[in-house]
Amino acid sequence: MPLLCRILGSLLLSLAGMGAATSPDIILILADDLGYGDLGRHGNPVLKTPNLDAFHDQSVRFTDFCVSSSCSPTRASLLTGRDHLRLGVTHTVTPREHLSRDAALLPQVLKSADYETCIIGKWHLGDGPGYNPQDRGFDLNITSQKGGSAHFNPVIGRNGVWEKQPRQGYREDIYFDEAMTFIRERRVDSAGARKPYFLYLATYSPHAPLAAPPDFIAPYKGRVDDKTAAFLGMVANLDWNVGRLMSFLKQQSLDQDTLVIFMSDNGGTYGIDVHNAGMRGCKCTVWPGGTRAVSLWRWPARWQPREVGALTAHLDVLPTLAELAEAQVPEALKPELEGRSLTGLLETGRDDWFAQRMLFQHVTRWPGGMAAAHREVQGAVRWQQYLLVRNRPCEDPEGLCRADRQNRCNSLRRVINGQNNDIYTRNALFHWGSTPGRGWALYDIRTDPGCHADLAEVRAPVVQKLLPAYLKWWDSAYPEMLSAGGDAALKPSRRPGVEAEKP
């Protein structure tokens, strides 16, 4: 009888999926600096995330989902389906966070399927004429002044027009309120017909500076240091807001037919010393802990919850959502796409193409004019269970790299000199750690996520396969990166409403 029930249940779910809307409403929630280990379901022993845990259980869960190692590069790839290096988005400050105005973005693609589009929160891909979200396919751009630095009582703006008085409350609470208002007001258009929407809800939490309402921090006070408690409180608040949104969708009878995606933009930060899912690395590293992201896809009317272990990436979001929305990808963009639709994996859990996929990674935070010197500095390639990585500082004979405080080579130099207390962690020798010797190292990260055992010598054929592929990728992308301004000198922004991100 239990087997018969499971078969009937699967049949009913399949029939429900056949009747689901072909152009789903889509909500993409992107958390800022949430590590893979910052969820209860991922084994965190301190942090409580009951709403995200429930969401996790109801979703297709990509357990080997890779992103870039920091904010703007991930967002560029997510919204274009293209490698951030080729796009020239190689940093998180002006001008190298500016995404070329010639790039086609996901909201523009979805317009071909008559989607209404909205971004709420963090953009971080450039400002000014032609660069703002409302110039890149978003009908509505809702954000707050001072970006991530104004946690309470922020000034909210719509399409660049700022409200005269601050809103009262916590920034992320206000963002989720705005999301629910957007959904409520846009269920039916002016002609009385239902119109699909794409809502990109990009939070600033739990990115530093660290602050949350006291009630969310209180459970962690005394259990961890104050900075970590504030970080955990920000995650707990984010969890609460996700719960509010899902309850709202259920109350509106929208929770079954709405595709809701929850993702993170890079590896962990101030929570990694509490729990990092056994991984080595943090944000701004190419270790697994720097590039493995949470990726949960919930659409009950269409998909059964399951875990999918295929090597997937932010590059896959645009082609996937374009296919699900039946949107037309511009012909000029099709050959440039480096991602692949995840629909096969979402529907059945299988797509043999991913078994041979290679993903190339680079931290890219070199000082202006020093890209060539960083070709084999903080770079990596993923293939199957393997990570080929070189995590060493550049030679820097003239001291230009050392003078740049944001360059991550300096973190590696400190680690090599024995400093164990560095940004994000009191275990920098491990999380920022350099690869042995002066060359490349190979790890089987499915059995060794902490990257303890270098297999470069015993698996030499794998190195001989992956290293030439990495060098070919860099040499191919390098001229495009230069042309797109990815080697320019940095000029941190001071403009209102624009975030100048530090590590």
Wavefront OBJ file of the C-alpha trace (Angstrom):
o trace
v 0.000 0.000 0.000
v 2.738 2.582 0.796
v 4.323 1.906 -2.620
v 0.953 2.344 -4.352
v 0.428 5.637 -2.501
v 3.800 6.910 -3.629
v 3.050 5.962 -7.252
v -0.367 7.649 -7.154
v 1.181 10.707 -5.491
v 3.807 11.001 -8.216
v 1.134 10.626 -10.911
v -1.030 13.357 -9.375
v 1.976 15.668 -9.090
v 2.848 15.047 -12.743
v -0.726 15.796 -13.806
v -0.651 18.977 -11.744
v 2.562 19.964 -13.456
v 0.962 19.436 -16.880
v -1.714 21.918 -15.940
v 0.621 24.517 -14.445
v 1.065 27.865 -16.128
v 3.626 27.774 -18.907
v 4.871 31.215 -17.891
v 5.256 31.069 -14.120
v 5.553 34.002 -11.796
v 9.195 33.986 -10.713
v 10.705 35.238 -7.460
v 14.491 35.075 -7.207
v 15.816 35.820 -3.715
v 19.567 36.445 -3.653
v 21.152 36.684 -0.201
v 24.366 38.681 0.138
v 27.307 36.848 1.792
v 25.237 33.942 3.084
v 27.536 30.930 3.212
v 26.534 27.385 2.318
v 26.939 26.453 5.988
v 24.658 29.242 7.239
v 21.521 27.081 7.186
v 20.203 24.708 9.798
v 19.599 22.052 7.129
v 23.253 22.249 6.157
v 24.306 21.220 9.630
v 24.788 24.528 11.413
v 24.919 23.686 15.130
v 24.067 27.183 16.408
v 21.996 29.065 13.835
v 18.250 28.427 13.665
v 16.627 28.825 10.233
v 13.235 27.053 10.470
v 11.660 28.787 7.466
v 14.600 28.214 5.138
v 14.807 24.636 6.394
v 11.167 24.104 5.390
v 11.820 25.814 2.055
v 14.844 23.536 1.572
v 12.716 20.436 2.142
v 10.153 21.574 -0.434
v 12.699 22.400 -3.148
v 14.945 20.942 -5.780
v 18.295 21.389 -4.055
v 21.480 21.839 -6.078
v 24.204 20.657 -3.734
v 27.176 21.483 -6.010
v 26.118 24.913 -7.247
v 29.021 27.274 -7.977
v 29.113 31.055 -8.135
v 31.868 33.633 -8.342
v 33.815 34.384 -5.176
v 32.342 37.861 -4.612
v 29.283 39.981 -5.202
v 29.335 41.891 -8.496
v 30.957 39.094 -10.529
v 28.242 36.653 -9.432
v 25.450 39.104 -10.208
v 26.890 39.793 -13.650
v 27.009 36.089 -14.521
v 23.622 35.344 -12.993
v 21.848 38.040 -15.020
v 23.662 37.389 -18.322
v 24.523 33.681 -18.443
v 28.083 34.728 -19.267
v 31.435 34.580 -17.513
v 32.069 37.717 -15.460
v 35.688 37.831 -16.663
v 34.593 38.234 -20.283
v 32.181 40.963 -19.185
v 34.937 42.950 -17.448
v 33.170 42.732 -14.061
v 36.284 41.934 -12.059
v 35.744 43.791 -8.798
v 33.073 45.248 -6.518
v 33.978 48.946 -6.812
v 33.855 51.519 -9.612
v 34.479 51.147 -12.478
v 35.068 47.403 -12.498
v 31.657 46.528 -11.105
v 29.984 48.266 -14.073
v 28.260 45.757 -16.354
v 28.571 46.778 -20.003
v 25.497 48.494 -21.374
v 25.781 46.227 -24.428
v 25.154 43.074 -22.375
v 21.694 41.495 -22.626
v 20.191 40.853 -19.191
v 17.653 38.368 -17.884
v 14.843 40.914 -17.351
v 15.266 42.091 -20.955
v 15.026 38.506 -22.173
v 11.887 37.901 -20.106
v 10.279 40.957 -21.692
v 9.879 38.885 -24.864
v 7.431 36.724 -22.892
v 5.548 39.792 -21.623
v 6.914 39.659 -18.087
v 6.647 42.563 -15.707
v 9.984 42.951 -13.956
v 11.024 44.363 -10.601
v 14.249 44.523 -8.614
v 14.172 45.206 -4.889
v 17.392 45.782 -2.969
v 20.981 45.426 -4.089
v 22.036 45.950 -7.705
v 25.809 46.493 -7.584
v 26.422 46.434 -11.334
v 26.997 50.128 -11.918
v 25.091 53.380 -11.724
v 24.582 56.350 -14.009
v 22.768 56.763 -17.343
v 22.318 53.432 -19.051
v 23.636 51.399 -16.116
v 20.809 51.603 -13.583
v 18.371 48.675 -13.251
v 15.507 50.665 -14.760
v 17.687 51.069 -17.870
v 18.440 47.336 -18.031
v 14.994 45.798 -18.359
v 13.522 46.318 -14.898
v 10.194 48.157 -14.900
v 10.585 48.986 -11.234
v 13.756 49.490 -9.194
v 13.170 49.755 -5.443
v 16.233 50.304 -3.289
v 17.513 52.310 -0.348
v 19.996 55.135 0.075
v 23.440 54.330 1.434
v 23.082 50.740 0.299
v 24.185 48.205 2.849
v 25.374 50.745 5.411
v 21.900 52.005 6.415
v 20.228 49.141 8.264
v 17.475 51.020 10.064
v 15.020 53.694 8.918
v 16.335 53.843 5.332
v 15.285 56.270 2.632
v 13.563 54.257 -0.093
v 13.672 55.136 -3.780
v 11.748 54.041 -6.870
v 13.498 54.298 -10.203
v 15.893 56.869 -8.779
v 13.271 59.083 -7.102
v 13.862 59.130 -3.345
v 11.126 59.450 -0.758
v 11.301 62.632 1.338
v 11.164 60.874 4.701
v 12.911 57.729 5.931
v 10.865 54.568 6.364
v 10.677 53.322 9.909
v 12.037 49.848 10.491
v 14.732 47.398 9.454
v 15.828 47.546 5.830
v 15.214 43.865 4.932
v 11.776 43.924 6.576
v 10.904 46.886 4.373
v 12.230 45.132 1.260
v 10.041 42.082 1.888
v 7.064 44.364 2.572
v 7.691 45.975 -0.814
v 7.920 42.548 -2.446
v 4.513 41.552 -1.117
v 3.039 44.865 -2.212
v 4.439 44.363 -5.708
v 2.941 40.860 -5.925
v -0.430 41.968 -4.573
v -0.734 44.913 -6.964
v 0.418 43.076 -10.063
v -1.636 39.912 -9.992
v -3.971 41.470 -12.573
v -3.114 44.119 -15.176
v -5.244 47.141 -16.118
v -7.210 45.094 -18.647
v -8.126 42.510 -16.044
v -5.794 39.868 -17.446
v -3.153 38.079 -15.434
v 0.408 39.044 -16.365
v 3.491 37.067 -15.239
v 6.181 38.801 -13.259
v 9.860 38.393 -12.430
v 10.767 39.701 -8.987
v 14.472 39.882 -8.187
v 14.715 40.371 -4.424
v 18.393 40.963 -3.648
v 18.965 41.537 0.048
v 21.941 43.295 1.633
v 21.830 40.874 4.557
v 23.937 39.329 5.925
v 26.721 41.454 4.380
v 28.802 43.653 6.696
v 28.474 46.094 8.383
v 26.703 43.740 10.754
v 23.461 44.859 12.403
v 20.032 43.361 12.993
v 17.034 43.983 15.248
v 18.022 43.050 18.833
v 15.418 40.283 19.108
v 17.152 38.372 16.321
v 20.628 38.761 17.818
v 19.623 37.907 21.401
v 19.523 34.077 20.972
v 23.200 34.082 19.958
v 24.575 36.514 22.541
v 27.024 34.779 24.821
v 27.181 31.683 22.606
v 29.484 33.343 20.067
v 31.359 36.652 19.970
v 29.345 39.836 19.396
v 30.297 40.225 15.722
v 29.304 36.664 14.925
v 26.093 37.044 16.943
v 25.151 40.063 14.825
v 25.851 38.096 11.649
v 23.735 35.170 12.822
v 20.997 37.609 13.796
v 20.974 38.994 10.256
v 20.551 35.490 8.861
v 17.793 34.750 11.388
v 15.976 37.912 10.282
v 16.344 36.895 6.645
v 14.898 33.493 7.526
v 11.939 35.181 9.261
v 11.283 37.335 6.209
v 11.373 34.351 3.860
v 8.803 32.754 6.124
v 6.625 35.868 5.912
v 6.806 35.866 2.123
v 5.933 32.186 1.816
v 2.993 32.596 4.214
v 1.780 35.530 2.125
v 1.951 33.479 -1.071
v -0.040 30.711 0.587
v -2.673 33.151 1.856
v -2.995 34.503 -1.708
v -3.257 30.936 -3.111
v -0.064 31.551 -5.062
v 2.403 29.280 -3.319
v 1.911 26.233 -5.572
v 2.225 27.906 -8.965
v 4.913 30.474 -8.156
v 8.530 29.544 -8.838
v 10.570 30.769 -5.871
v 14.365 30.472 -5.959
v 16.616 31.114 -2.989
v 20.327 31.563 -3.658
v 23.470 33.069 -2.159
v 26.009 35.127 -4.098
v 29.338 33.794 -2.781
v 30.943 31.816 -0.002
v 30.658 32.449 3.705
v 32.017 35.292 5.805
v 31.532 35.896 9.524
v 29.784 32.585 10.113
v 32.443 30.219 8.800
v 34.109 29.692 12.177
v 30.753 28.483 13.506
v 30.041 26.152 10.585
v 31.272 25.929 6.998
v 29.868 22.519 6.031
v 33.342 21.001 6.328
v 34.728 23.175 3.561
v 37.915 25.134 3.279
v 37.634 28.721 2.173
v 35.542 31.869 2.460
v 34.373 34.718 0.284
v 37.072 36.019 -2.083
v 38.780 32.641 -2.308
v 38.498 29.899 -4.925
v 38.436 27.218 -2.260
v 35.081 25.346 -2.074
v 33.937 27.515 0.835
v 34.334 30.596 -1.352
v 32.355 29.501 -4.400
v 29.789 26.898 -3.313
v 26.383 28.490 -2.877
v 22.942 27.692 -1.562
v 20.597 27.059 -4.512
v 16.991 26.029 -3.763
v 14.273 25.928 -6.454
v 10.668 25.541 -5.271
v 7.734 25.039 -7.647
v 5.361 22.511 -6.067
v 2.967 22.395 -9.018
v 5.767 21.251 -11.289
v 8.654 19.619 -9.415
v 9.173 17.091 -6.684
v 11.682 17.970 -3.968
v 15.012 16.231 -4.485
v 18.762 16.684 -4.210
v 20.740 17.134 -7.413
v 24.509 16.729 -7.197
v 25.386 17.838 -10.750
v 27.970 20.604 -11.184
v 25.735 23.630 -11.758
v 26.301 27.379 -11.636
v 24.974 30.921 -11.673
v 25.612 30.852 -15.427
v 22.644 28.497 -15.745
v 19.995 30.809 -14.291
v 19.281 32.875 -17.418
v 18.917 29.953 -19.861
v 16.770 28.083 -17.323
v 14.354 30.910 -16.621
v 14.184 31.850 -20.294
v 13.124 28.291 -21.141
v 10.600 28.058 -18.314
v 9.104 31.421 -19.276
v 9.111 30.543 -22.992
v 11.061 33.738 -23.600
v 13.106 34.392 -26.726
v 16.857 34.591 -26.194
v 18.282 37.093 -28.726
v 20.100 35.344 -31.567
v 23.240 37.406 -30.910
v 23.287 36.221 -27.299
v 22.808 32.505 -27.919
v 26.424 31.723 -28.967
v 27.758 33.791 -26.051
v 25.813 31.933 -23.344
v 28.100 29.835 -21.158
v 25.360 28.398 -18.993
v 22.922 25.573 -19.715
v 19.273 25.220 -18.841
v 18.679 23.250 -15.665
v 15.218 22.101 -16.726
v 16.292 18.490 -17.238
v 17.759 18.360 -13.751
v 14.746 20.134 -12.277
v 12.253 17.823 -13.962
v 13.972 14.447 -13.635
v 17.238 15.015 -11.745
v 19.264 13.909 -14.786
v 21.136 15.573 -17.628
v 24.278 13.796 -18.810
v 25.814 16.998 -20.202
v 26.770 18.147 -16.717
v 28.958 15.086 -16.128
v 31.700 16.562 -18.338
v 31.230 20.209 -17.492
v 34.185 22.413 -16.585
v 33.800 25.626 -14.595
v 36.592 28.183 -14.392
v 37.075 30.516 -11.465
v 39.271 33.455 -10.517
v 39.082 35.918 -7.631
v 39.984 38.759 -10.080
v 40.619 41.434 -7.435
v 43.941 42.567 -8.834
v 44.998 46.238 -8.770
v 44.387 48.188 -11.957
v 46.795 47.317 -14.744
v 47.946 44.067 -13.126
v 45.643 41.487 -14.736
v 48.414 39.795 -16.723
v 50.474 39.252 -13.563
v 47.515 37.437 -11.976
v 46.873 34.858 -14.703
v 47.760 31.970 -12.404
v 47.031 33.707 -9.112
v 43.923 32.623 -7.164
v 42.499 30.653 -10.065
v 40.768 27.292 -10.260
v 38.890 24.860 -12.470
v 36.128 22.472 -11.411
v 35.429 19.189 -13.222
v 33.445 16.297 -11.812
v 34.625 15.815 -8.221
v 37.910 17.621 -8.770
v 39.164 21.078 -7.948
v 42.432 22.147 -9.562
v 43.548 25.289 -7.768
v 46.457 27.669 -7.422
v 46.012 29.941 -4.436
v 49.248 31.936 -4.257
v 49.976 35.690 -4.167
v 51.467 37.370 -7.209
v 55.201 38.111 -7.349
v 54.622 41.906 -7.240
v 58.238 43.016 -7.808
v 57.306 46.726 -7.720
v 55.054 46.562 -4.661
v 51.951 47.795 -6.506
v 49.822 44.874 -5.384
v 50.892 45.231 -1.743
v 49.794 48.867 -1.789
v 46.212 47.920 -2.735
v 44.369 47.169 0.523
v 41.449 45.440 -1.224
v 43.620 43.025 -3.154
v 43.331 39.497 -1.830
v 46.988 38.709 -2.533
v 47.700 40.568 0.695
v 45.573 38.124 2.670
v 47.619 35.286 1.225
v 50.880 37.036 2.088
v 49.763 37.433 5.691
v 48.839 33.755 5.864
v 52.179 32.704 4.387
v 53.824 34.810 7.098
v 51.873 32.904 9.756
v 48.990 35.273 10.584
v 45.961 33.211 11.620
v 43.482 35.992 12.456
v 42.315 37.685 9.270
v 39.150 38.950 7.633
v 36.118 36.701 8.285
v 37.999 34.124 10.367
v 40.346 33.338 13.210
v 41.525 30.325 11.227
v 43.009 32.089 8.215
v 45.814 29.569 7.813
v 43.097 27.138 6.785
v 40.394 29.250 5.102
v 42.698 31.664 3.252
v 45.490 29.098 3.050
v 47.842 29.003 0.102
v 48.388 25.934 -2.037
v 51.548 23.934 -1.270
v 54.782 24.788 -3.011
v 54.518 27.296 -5.824
v 52.310 25.394 -8.236
v 48.835 23.943 -8.695
v 47.137 21.500 -6.343
v 44.377 18.974 -7.026
v 41.652 17.920 -4.591
v 38.712 15.545 -4.640
v 36.281 17.892 -2.940
v 33.434 15.382 -2.687
v 35.452 13.209 -0.322
v 37.766 15.976 0.910
v 35.866 19.310 1.032
v 38.481 20.642 3.422
v 41.128 20.192 0.712
v 43.664 18.459 2.938
v 45.105 15.877 0.530
v 46.808 17.226 -2.604
v 46.370 14.643 -5.368
v 48.349 16.461 -8.072
v 51.060 13.812 -8.234
v 48.929 10.693 -7.898
v 46.274 11.978 -10.329
v 48.652 13.592 -12.811
v 46.421 12.813 -15.862
v 43.637 14.894 -14.316
v 46.024 17.835 -13.859
v 47.187 17.409 -17.459
v 43.572 17.633 -18.574
v 42.475 20.588 -16.438
v 45.463 22.937 -16.404
v 45.624 23.461 -20.208
v 41.863 24.010 -20.182
v 42.228 26.707 -17.530
v 45.014 28.478 -19.424
v 43.006 28.313 -22.650
v 40.009 29.820 -20.856
v 42.058 32.686 -19.427
v 43.802 33.442 -22.732
v 40.453 33.440 -24.540
v 38.698 35.682 -22.011
v 41.634 38.031 -21.385
v 41.257 40.300 -24.468
v 37.490 40.543 -23.923
v 38.106 41.459 -20.281
v 40.559 44.205 -21.264
v 38.172 45.590 -23.871
v 35.365 45.683 -21.278
v 37.474 47.651 -18.771
v 38.195 44.811 -16.377
v 41.790 45.955 -15.745
v 40.974 49.605 -14.985
v 42.130 51.460 -11.884
v 39.614 51.481 -9.030
v 37.600 54.541 -8.020
v 35.309 53.807 -5.042
v 31.919 55.444 -5.468
v 30.631 58.135 -3.095
v 27.265 58.663 -4.775
v 24.045 58.369 -2.717
v 22.315 55.045 -2.968
v 25.365 53.309 -4.449
v 27.202 50.778 -2.340
v 31.007 50.769 -2.372
v 31.646 47.259 -1.141
v 34.614 46.342 0.934
v 35.716 42.713 1.193
l 1 2 3 4 5 6 7 8 9 10 11 12 13 14 15 16 17 18 19 20 21 22 23 24 25 26 27 28 29 30 31 32 33 34 35 36 37 38 39 40 41 42 43 44 45 46 47 48 49 50 51 52 53 54 55 56 57 58 59 60 61 62 63 64 65 66 67 68 69 70 71 72 73 74 75 76 77 78 79 80 81 82 83 84 85 86 87 88 89 90 91 92 93 94 95 96 97 98 99 100 101 102 103 104 105 106 107 108 109 110 111 112 113 114 115 116 117 118 119 120 121 122 123 124 125 126 127 128 129 130 131 132 133 134 135 136 137 138 139 140 141 142 143 144 145 146 147 148 149 150 151 152 153 154 155 156 157 158 159 160 161 162 163 164 165 166 167 168 169 170 171 172 173 174 175 176 177 178 179 180 181 182 183 184 185 186 187 188 189 190 191 192 193 194 195 196 197 198 199 200 201 202 203 204 205 206 207 208 209 210 211 212 213 214 215 216 217 218 219 220 221 222 223 224 225 226 227 228 229 230 231 232 233 234 235 236 237 238 239 240 241 242 243 244 245 246 247 248 249 250 251 252 253 254 255 256 257 258 259 260 261 262 263 264 265 266 267 268 269 270 271 272 273 274 275 276 277 278 279 280 281 282 283 284 285 286 287 288 289 290 291 292 293 294 295 296 297 298 299 300 301 302 303 304 305 306 307 308 309 310 311 312 313 314 315 316 317 318 319 320 321 322 323 324 325 326 327 328 329 330 331 332 333 334 335 336 337 338 339 340 341 342 343 344 345 346 347 348 349 350 351 352 353 354 355 356 357 358 359 360 361 362 363 364 365 366 367 368 369 370 371 372 373 374 375 376 377 378 379 380 381 382 383 384 385 386 387 388 389 390 391 392 393 394 395 396 397 398 399 400 401 402 403 404 405 406 407 408 409 410 411 412 413 414 415 416 417 418 419 420 421 422 423 424 425 426 427 428 429 430 431 432 433 434 435 436 437 438 439 440 441 442 443 444 445 446 447 448 449 450 451 452 453 454 455 456 457 458 459 460 461 462 463 464 465 466 467 468 469 470 471 472 473 474 475 476 477 478 479 480 481 482 483 484 485 486 487 488 489 490 491 492 493 494 495 496 497 498 499 500 501 502 503
